[in-house]
Amino acid sequence: MLDFQQASPALDRSVSLRRQVTAQAMQVFGGWGYREIQIPLLEHFDALKRGLDADQIARSFRFVDRAGNLMVLRPDVTPAVAKTYAYQLRGLPHPLRVSYAHKVVRIERAFGAAQVESYQLGAELIGRQGVVADVEVLLVVLELLERLGLRRFHINLGDHRLAHLLLSATGAPRRIRHEVLEAILSRDPDEVRRILQELGTRQQYVDSISVLAGLEGGLQQLDVIESTLGDAHEVKKRIGYLREVERTIDELGYGSRVRIDLGELDGPDYYTGIGFSVVSEGASRWIARGGRYDDLIGQFGVSTPAVGFAFSLETLVELLHPKMAGGARRRRDHEMVSVWKSDPAEGFEEALERRRNNLSTRIVARDEEQS
C-alpha cells in the first residue's frame, strides 16, 4: 500500500521561500513577455485525455462527480494549457507567450512514499518554431536559475525528432522501438546493439542509435551519427539544426551550461523536437524539464507549434533552503527585539523603527526576572 504524503508539511519553514521563488519566477517570465494564464485544477477527463500519455493517465486521480461526469485533477500543466489555447485563445495573434504557477496532482514516487501534490512554475511559447523560439525558452530558464543564485547546474539537451527518425528507419515494430528507447534511457548501448542486431537492423543504424545511449554526451555524438549516416537527408538536417542551437547558445556565453546529450529522451510522449532537463548534483531529481510539442495542441483543435518548460518548485526549494536556513541563523540575533512586559512601548518603538527601514524583526517578550 502506498504511503501518500502532501507536497509539504502544514507548517513549513520553506513556505516563505516558496512564495519568494514563485514571485521571482513570474517576474522573470513577465520580463520576457510571458503573460500569466489561469487554468482549472479540475477538468473533464474526456476533454483532457487526448493530451495525456498512458503514464500520465495511470498516475492521475479521477472520480465521478454528482452529474456522472468523469473528472480528473490536473496531472500536468502543459496539456491543460494546450486545451485552453485550442478552445479559448486560438484567435490571438502569434506568438502567444503564457506563464503559470500551478499545482499538479499525480503520483510521484519519492523515497518510498508517493507524493501527490506538487507545484510547477513554467512558460509556453505558442505559435513559433525554429531556432529562435527554442533558444528563447532556454534563455528564460537560464535567467531564472541565475536570478535565484544557483550555480551548480547544467542543461542536458536532446532531440526527440532525431531519435524518432533513427528508430523509424530501422523498420522495427512499435514494441521493439519501445524496448530500444528503454535501453537508451538506461544508458545501455550494449543492450541497444543486442536488440537491433537480433532484429537485423543495418549496422550503420545500430552504430548511430547506440550512440544515443552513451554516457559521454557532447557534440561528438552528432559527429558520429553524421559520419555514419551522411546520406540520410532528414537526419543530417536535424543534426544541423541541433548544431545551430548549440552554436547560438555558445555565442551567448552559455556553452558551459548547455550540453548536448542525445539520450535525454525522458519526459511525456508529446515532445516532438528538442527536449531538455536541468539537473544539479545537489538535487534529488530534475530541477526543470522542457521541450517542443508541435503536435499536442492539434489533439484539441488546429495544429499549432509550441515549446515550453516547467520548473519543479519543490526541487528549487530543496536546493535553496539550506542557504536560507544558514542565513536565518546568522541573522537571528540581529532580528530579535526585546519587549519588556512592564514597559512594552519602548521595545515596540524599536520594532516599528526597524520595520520602517524594512528590516526583519522578531518580537521577544521578556519578564524582569529574565534580565
N, C-alpha and C positions, 0 to 999 in steps of 0.2 A: 504494500500500500504506500502511495506517495505521501511524503510529508510536505504539504504545501506551506509556503511562507509568503508574507507580503513583501513588497518591494523594500520596505524599511520599517523599523520599529515605530510605534506610535509617537514616542518621544525620542528624537534622534538629533545628536549634535550637528549632523551634517545637513539638517533641513535648511538652515540659513545659507550654507554653501550651495546647495541645490538651486535655491532661488537666485543666488548671485550668478551662478553659471548659466542658468536659463536666460537671465536678463542680458548677460554678456553675449550669449549666442544670438539672441534676437536682434541685438544692436548690430552685430557683425552682419547678419543676414540682411537687415534693413539697409545697411550701408552699401550693399551690393545691389539694392533694388528689389529685394525679395519681400513681398507683402504677406503678412500673416494670414493663414487660412484656417477656418474653423470647420471641423468635420465631426459628425456624431460618433460617440463611443459605441452606441448600439445600432446595428444595421440589420436589414432583412437579409438573411443568409442567401436566398436565391438571387438577390441583386448583386451581392458582392462576390459570390463564389467563383464567378468567371475569371476573376483576377487573382485567385489564390491557387497555389500549387497543392499537391497532395499532402506534403509535410505541414504546410500552414493550416490546412483544414484539420489534420489529425491533432494538432496542438491547440486548436481553438476551443472556445467554450460556447456551446449552442444550447438553446432552450426554446420551448414553445410558449408564446405569450397567450393572454386570455382570449384573443381572437383566433387562435390556432395557427398563427404565423410562426415559422421557424426563424428565430433571431440568432445573431452572433455578436459577441463582444469583439471589437476590433482587434485582430491578431497582428496586423501590420498596417502601417500608415499609408505607404505608397499606393497600394491598390485602392484604398478609400479615397485618396486624392485623385487618382485616375478616374474613378467613378464620378466623383463630384465634378471634375472638369468636363467629362463627357456629357453629363446630364445638365449642368448648370452654367458652365463657364466657357464652352467651346466657341462662343461668339466673340470673345475678347481678342484683341489683336495679339499677334505673336511677336516676340517670345513672351510667355507668361511666366513670371517668377513668383513662386509662393514658398512660404516657410511655415514651420509649425513647431510647437512644443506640446506633445500629446502623449497620453498614456496608451500602452498596448497591453492586452490581456491574453496571455498564452502560456503554455507550459514551457518553462526553460529549465533544463537540468543544470544544477549548480551544487557541487559539493554534497551530493547525496540527497539534497532536498529539491523540490520542484517550485521554483519561483513563478508566481502567477502574474503579478503586476510589475511593469517596468515603464520607463519613460524614454521617449525618443525626441531628440532635437534634430530637425532636418530641413532640407530645402529641395525643391524640384524646379528644374528649368524645362519648361514645356514649349514645344514648337520649334526647336532648333536642334540641328545635328551637326557633326563635323568637329574639327579640332578646337575651334574657338569655344564652343559650348562645353566640350569635355574638359578643356583646360580651365575654364572659368570655375566649374564646380570644385576642381582640385585646389584652386587658389583660395576659394572661400573656406574650404576645410583647413588649409594650412594657416590662414589668418586667424581662425578661431583658436587653433592649437597654440599659436604664438601669443595671442591675447591672454590666454589662460596661463601662460608661463610654462607650458610643457616643453621639455627639451629632448627627452629620451623617447623618441618615437620615429617610425618611418612608415611610408605608404607602399604597400605591395600592389603593383598594377598589373593586372592580367587582362585577358580578352576572350570573352565568351564566343564572339564571332569567329575568331581564328580557330578555337577548339572545335566549334561546330563544323567548320569547313574541313578540318583534318579528319574528324571522326566520320563525317558523312562520306568522305572519299573512300573509306575502307569498305563501304557497302555492308557493314555489319548491321544486323538487326538491332532494334532499339534496346533489347535486353542486354546484348553484348556491349553496346556502346555505354550503357549504364555501368556495367562492370569495369570497363576501361576507365570511365570517369572516377569511379570509386578508388581505383588503384592510383590514379593521378592525385586525387585529394589525399591519399595516404602516403604520397611521395615514395612510391614503389615502382621505379622504372623497370625492374626485372619482371614484376607481375604484368605490367603493361605489355612488355615484349612477349611474354608467355601467351597471354590471351590472344594477341593479334597474330602471332605466328601459328597458333593452333587453328585460327580462322583462315589462314592462307593469305594474309594481307601482304601486299607488295612491300619489300624491305625498306624502300625509301619512306613509306608512311610509318612503318614500325619504328624506324630511327627517329623520325620527326616527332611522332606522338609521344615516344618515351622521353623526349627532351622536356616535355611539359611537366613530367613528374620529378625532374631534377631538383635538388635542394639548393644548388648554387644560384639559380636565377641570373638576372642581368642580361645585357644586350647580347651576350654570346648565345643565348637561347635563340634569338632572332637570326643570328648569323648561321647557326647550324641548320635551321629549318630552311632558310633562304638558299643555302648552298645545296641542300638535299632536294628541294622541290622548286628549283629555279624556273621550271617551265610551267608551274601551276599559277595561272594568271591571278585568280582571286586570292590565293594565299599570299602571293608576292605583293599584291595591292594592299592587303591587310597589314602585312609586316611594315610596308612603307608608311602606313597610317600611324602605327604604333611608334615608329622611329620619329615621326613628326611631332607627336605628342611629347615624347621623351625629350627631344631636342628643344622644344619650346619651353618646357619646364626647366631644363638645364640652363638655358639662356636667361631665365628669370631668376636664377640663383638658388633653385630648389633641387638641383640634381642629386645632392646627397640625401635628400629626404624621400624622393620618389624612386622606387626601384622596380624595374621590370621583373615580374615573376609570373610566368605563363601558367603556373599551377594554381594561381589564385582564381579558382573557379567555384568557390563555395558561395552560398547565398541562395536566394529564391530563384525559381526557374524562369522568372520573367526577364532576367538580364539577357540582352541581345548583343551588346558590344563590350566596351571596356567594363571591367569590374575591379574594384579595389577595396582594400581594408587597411585601416590604420591600426598598427599594433605597437605595443611597448613592452619591454621586459618586466616592468613593474605592474602590469595589468593581468588579471586572471582570464580575460577574454578580449576580443577586439574592442577598440575604442570607437571606431566608426566603420561603416560599410556603405558602399555605394556602387553605382554603375548605370549603364544606359539600358533603357527598356522601351524600345521603339514599337513593340507590338502590344504592350499592356493596355494602353488607352483604347486601342482598337477592339479589345474584348467587350467594351461598353458602348462603342459608337464608332466614329470616324477615326481611322488610324492616324496617330499623331506622334512624332518623335519626342523623346523626353530623356532626361538624365537627372540623377539626384543622389542624395546620400542621407544617412541617418546616424547621429551620434547616440551612443548609449549613455544616458545621464548617469546611471549607476556606476559605470566604469570610469567616467570622468571624476566623479566624487571619490571613488576608490583611490585614484591617483593623486588627487588634490588634498584629500582630507588630512594626511599626515603633516603636510605643510601648514594647514590651517591649525591643527592641534598644537604643533610646536610653537606657532606664532601666538596662540592664545595663552600658552604657559608663560611665554616671555612677557606678555603684556598684562597679565592678570593683576599683578601688584599695582601697576600704574592705573588700572581701570577702577580700582576699589575706592569708594568714597565712604568714610565712616559717618554715620548719622547717629548722634547720641540721643537716646530716648528722653533724657532730661531737658535737652535743648536742641530739637531736631532742625530748627530753621537754618542754623549756621551750616550744617552739613548739606542740607538741600540746596542752599545758595551756591555752594561749591559745585554740586552736581549740575545745577542749572547752567552755571557758567561754562562748565565743560561741554554740556550739550549745545550751548550757543556757538561753541567753537567746533562742533561736530566731532567731539572726542567720545570714544566709547566709555561708558560709565556703568559701574555696578554698585548699587547701594548695599552697604553692610550695616545692619542695625546693631548698636552696641549699648550695653549697660555700663554704669560707672564701675562696677566691680571687675569688668573686663579690661580696664585700663592698666 
